[in-house]
């Protein structure tokens, strides 16, 4: 799996690509920014998470600098913030860089 398998979401596409998608498949949204060191460290971990859960989980990224409405709407104050959406609503979240196992535990109840 490559980065192309992780979808990039904008303020305009968030409702369709995250909220609507999560009604059939859980979506893990990574709120990040280009200048954020921990965000860059998380990127390969999320690629592995997406690969490990192919077909069961959608992994999405939102650049908080370019798409601040999404971050504001979901009260993202620190990054990286990872939010799980299932059934069209936020169901779980974590802030900060974590190992793969912890991200798997974050999404596991919704798979």
Residue pairs with C-beta under 8 A, 6 or more apart in sequence:
1 47
1 48
1 50
1 51
1 54
2 47
3 43
3 47
5 47
5 50
5 51
5 54
5 59
6 46
6 47
6 50
6 59
6 60
6 61
7 17
7 58
7 59
7 60
7 61
8 60
8 61
8 62
8 63
9 17
9 18
9 29
9 60
9 61
9 62
9 67
9 70
10 62
10 66
10 67
10 70
11 67
11 68
11 69
11 70
14 62
14 67
14 70
17 27
17 60
18 27
18 29
18 60
18 85
19 85
19 88
20 88
21 27
21 58
22 58
22 85
22 86
22 87
22 88
22 89
23 87
23 88
25 56
25 57
25 58
26 56
26 57
26 58
26 84
26 85
26 86
26 91
26 107
26 110
26 111
27 57
27 58
27 59
27 60
27 84
27 85
27 86
28 46
28 49
28 57
28 58
28 59
28 60
28 82
28 83
28 84
28 85
28 103
28 106
28 107
29 60
29 61
29 62
29 82
29 83
29 84
29 85
30 39
30 42
30 46
30 59
30 60
30 61
30 62
30 80
30 81
30 82
31 62
31 64
31 70
31 71
31 74
31 76
31 79
31 80
31 81
31 82
31 83
32 39
32 42
32 43
32 61
32 62
32 63
32 64
32 79
32 80
33 39
33 63
33 64
33 65
33 79
34 63
34 65
35 65
36 79
36 80
38 79
38 80
38 96
38 97
39 79
39 80
39 97
41 97
42 80
42 82
42 97
42 98
45 97
45 98
45 99
45 100
45 103
46 59
46 61
46 103
47 59
48 100
49 57
49 59
49 100
49 103
49 104
49 107
50 57
50 59
52 100
52 104
53 104
53 107
53 111
56 111
57 107
57 111
62 70
62 71
64 70
64 71
64 76
64 79
70 76
74 81
74 83
74 90
76 83
78 95
78 96
79 95
80 95
80 96
80 97
81 93
81 94
81 95
82 93
82 94
82 95
82 103
82 106
83 90
83 92
83 93
84 90
84 91
84 92
84 93
84 106
84 107
84 110
85 91
86 110
91 109
91 110
92 106
92 107
92 109
92 110
94 102
94 103
94 106
